[in-house]
Amino acid sequence: MKLKALSTKLFITSIATFGLVNSVLAADEVFESSLILTVPLSIVETSPLTFPATVAGADASVVVAAADAGAAVFEVHGAANAPFTATITEASINMLTGDGVGTTKQIPVASWVFGGDLTDGGGSGTATLPAGGSLTDARVGATATVAAEDIAGTYAADATFQVVYQ
């Protein structure tokens, strides 16, 4: 009988110990999750990039600085006090005239520069939206490289102004 009682005690102790060890190997904790949805950025072009008229027949670098009257001007709207970066997604574009076939009907534009409200980084294209969430003078200039053999005409092309929250 003592053997049976000892065996039962051992069995109960084993179950109790196994249960205790099992509860130490696992634990639960409730945690919170959150998300802030920010107002999307939006852009309105108020003035296109316009190079001054240039005489055909000579090589020329035609520059429009960001402070010039011909600079592209944009409004940027978004979350109050939010920093953002502006870029031109293309490294360069080709303005075309007529059918645009051949180098004499293409003028490359590159060397994008930023100004106006985009001067947080010294003209690097960074800015912070003010408390009202809107800037009205985000400016972009560039350089058009005219070749002597380019034919006279009206040249045009599109570039992409992009703003991204930092």
N, C-alpha and C positions, 0 to 999 in steps of 0.2 A: 504494500500500500504506500509505503514511503517512496518507493520508486515511481509509482504512478503520480503521486503528488509533486515530486521533483520534476518529472517529465512535463507535467502540465504547467508548472511554474516556468520552466525553461521555454516552453512553447509560447506562453503569454508574454514573457520578457522579450523574446525574439520578435513577436508581432509589434509590441510597443516600440522597440528600438528601431525596427524597420520603418514604422510609421513616422517616427521622430526624424530619422535621417532623411526620409523622402520629403518632409515638409521644409527642411533646411535647404534642399537642393533646388527649390523653385520659389519664386516670389512674384507678386503682382504690384504694380504701381500705376495709378491713373495719371495721365498727363494731358495737358491742354494743347490744342493747336490753334493757330490764328493765321489770318491772311489779310493784307491791306490791298484793296484794289485802287490803283492810282488812276487819276484822270488821264485819258490818252492824250498824247501830243498831237497837235494839228498844225498845219502850215497853210498860210495864204500868201500867194505871190502878189505883191502890190506894184512891182515894177520889174520888167525883164532886164537882162544884161544886154546893153546896147553899146556897141563899139562906135566910135566916131567914124564918119566917112573918110576913106583913105583913097588916094589916087593909085590906080593900077599901073603896073610897069616897073615897080621898084620893090626890092626886099624891104620889109618893115615889120617891126614888132609893135603892135598896137596894144597899148596897156590901158586897162580901166582899173584904177585902184578902188578899193572898197569904199573910200570916201567920195569918189567921183559921182557926178550926176548920172552917169551911165551904168552904175553898179546895179545888180539885181537886188531888190529889197523884198523882204518877207516879214510877215507877222508870224510869231510862234506862240501858241496857246497850250497850256497844260496845268500841272499841279503847282500851286503856290510854293515859292521858295525851293523849287526842285532844280538841281543842277542838270545840265544836258550838254551833249556834244553835237555840233553840226559838221557835216561833211558833204562833199560832192562825191557821189559814188563812182563816177568815172574819173580816171586819172587824166584823160584828155578826151575831147570830142572833135569831130570834123564838121565844120559848117559847110554846107553844100549850096551850089547854085545850079539852076537848070536840072539836068538829069544826074548831076553829081559824079558822072563817070570821068575818071582821069584826074590826075593831080592838079590840073589847071582849073578845076571846078571845086576844089576842096581847100579850106583854110583850117588848120589845126588850132584848137584853143586849149590851153592848159595853164599851169601855174596859178591855180585858184588861190584867192586871198579873202580873208574874212575881216569884217569890221562892224561898225555901228554897235549894236548890242552884243555882238559876239566877241568881246574883247577881254573876258575874264582871264584868259591865258595869254594875253598880249597879242591878240589877233589869231589865236590858234583854233578858233571855232568853238570855244567853250563859253558857257554862260549859265546864269542862274535866273530862273523865272522870278519876278518880283512877287510880293504878297498878292497882287491881283491875278497872277498866273498868266500874264500876257506881255510879250515884247512886240514892239512895232517897227523896229529898225534893225533887223538882222540883214547884214549886207554882204554881197559876194562880188568880187571883181576877178579879172583873169587877164591873160595875154593871148592875143591872136597873132599868129605868125604868117604874115603875107609874103608870098614869093613873087618875084618879078614877073613870072609867066602866068600868074593867076589872071583869069579873064574878068573883065568888068561885069558886075551883076550884084544882086542882093543875095547874100549868103545867110543861112539860118540852120540851126540845129537845136536839139533839146539836151539838157543836162539834168541830173537828178540831185536836188537838195534834200538831204536827209537829216533828221534830228532824232537823237536817242537819249533817253534818260541815263545818267551815270549811275 
